[in-house]
Amino acid sequence: MRKKWWFLIPFILIIVAVAAIILYIRPTKDLDLIYTELDWKAKITQMIDTRKPVIQINAEEFNRMAKQKLDKYLAKGELPAQVTGAEFKQHGNRIDADINGRWGIIPFGAKVAYDMDFSGGLIVLTPVHVQIRGITLTPEQLGLKQVSVPPGNELPEMIKVKDMIFHEDSIEARLSLNWLEIMRLL
């Protein structure tokens, strides 16, 4: 009878270890992928009022835009896990993303850091590191790759983003445009 119990102890330890890992990596914040689109007409009107071909994106607007871009990226199905929620914070050219997701049936919460650059008319996002509750992983370990995103797809065709300046908590998009065409929009 005693030998049967000794046989079960390794299985019980494995089950306890797996349960502990699942509890450890579960999300600590409630996050979603809900966003509202920016009011680009108001941004363009403000640009006309100031007579400067520049649009400012603040922290809250950046979070909304990043969720929108993430939602479109997720539709491609290229990530190895399902993302169920996100929150983005921009600090200069660094993006810190809190991500909730599922890997199979296992829920997880992670912090992902990206370096952001504007090059060749694209925003280039390079993953730097991933942290899951203090455990740092490399992007390669999770299959994360550099992503290039065209800025300004939401803007009218006659407005092109020519440069982006990353401030500590905002982004300044410098534009090239035809002022006469812009006036016709409004």
PyMOL commands that set and color helices and strands:
alter all, ss='L'
color gray80, all
select helices_A, chain A and resi 2-25+40-50+59-74+139-142+179-185
alter helices_A, ss='H'
color red, helices_A
select strands_A, chain A and resi 54-58+82-91+94-103+106-119+122-132+135-137+147-149+159-166+170-177
alter strands_A, ss='S'
color yellow, strands_A
deselect
rebuild
show_as cartoon
